[in-house]
């Protein structure tokens, strides 16, 4: 198994990562929003559409 961040072999202690550094890099991606899980809830879809319509009406 290889580390999803750098591709090196994984270490048992940090699996699925090779080191604490790669585990921390992955955590940082989750915390800053680089990773996201799409929602299929109707209320989320409606808010996304209304947010987009408001931003189009605003002058740049």
Steps between C-alpha positions, in 0.01 A plus 500: 500500500632846416445831675220702333696825551854421381482145360763350737442168679273534802615464859289285732490775761359762258304279262374584238776764499878461507565759771345747741581776250286343228220432749511867603498613136187293442333639813581855389334434163181395680510797736554766232230357273718353225310174546124506511215256485216610271154517652185372334260668745244721326546790743874510422434501127250786536741710706778446244272622221379804695857591600606488138211721389585764761865510401404553135288807589777669696720747310866409477 
